[in-house]
Amino acid sequence: MKVIAINGSPRKQWNTHMLIEHAMNGAQSSGADVELHNLYDYNYKGCVSCFSCKTSYNSVDYCMLEDELMPLLKKIYECDAIILGSPMYLDSVTGEMRSFLERLWYPYMSYTTEKNSSKEKLKSLFIYTMNRSLDAAYDDGYKEIFDRNKRRFERAFGSSDYFVVPETYQWDYNIYPCTKFNASERIVRRKEIFPMECQKAYDMGKLLVSNNEQFS
């Protein structure tokens, strides 16, 4: 089984990246072949509304815009599952992740009643990280964002799930002032809770490549 992992964070080897790597390790423990791609290493744009993916002569389902993202989209077209991760920036995923999702989703969206995609099955797991508490985020409608993204993956590809990690440890709190939350509590949480969240990411990555159609 081939799995592509997508890091939508600009920071390597930190919260989002670490959780993705644990999910990758879980998938590998079940025998999957996994490779990681960092979106901030690529030079690309979001959808440019060229409609090349909708024309009758186009025989592929991935975006036809020729830039550095196109080879990655081809790989996803040929894989069995994807693991995605992004921090929440200003109430949404990062700009690079959003542009990537436009390029990924739109070719699989149809303006006809018949499904026009030849990509029948592609499992997906999305990992979200954020500084906010889960209650505060959900009060601001974040759950609707996560659920909507899940529905888009399900409509385009099949089985999908997501995992949310709140109240992350973001930086050295001695350097940048942060009076809106308790920095000491965040440090404790990083030591005590984050390892359990990494284990959950591992378990979900392992389940992602199981033989079960649904893994939610």
JOQUI-V529270 format. One line per field, one symbol per residue. ss: DSSP state (A for helix, B for strand, O for the rest). psi: psi as a letter, one per 30 degrees, with the letter a starting at -180 (. if undefined). Layout:
ss: ???
psi: ???
This chain:
ss: OBBBBBBOOOOOOOAAAAAAAAAAAAAAAOOOBBBBBBAAAOOOOOOOOOOAAAOOOOOOOOOOOOOOOAAAAAAAAAOOBBBBBBBBBOOBBOAAAAAAAAAAAAAAOOOOOOOOOOOOOOBBBBBBBOOOOAAAAAAOOAAAAAAAAAAAAAAAOOOBBBBBBOOOOOOOOOOOOOOOOOAAAAAAAAAAOAAAAAAAAAAAAAAAOOOOOOOO
psi: kkkkkjjgkfjkhadeeeeeeeeeeeeefggljkkkkjfffkjllakghfgefflffjglglkgkjaffeeeeeeefflflkklkkljjhgllleeeeeeeeeeeeffkkglfkkgkfjekjlkkkkkllflleeeeefggeeeeeeeeeeeeeeeebklllkkjlhljeajffekkjffljeeeeeeeeeeeeeeeeeeeeeeeefeglfkekg.
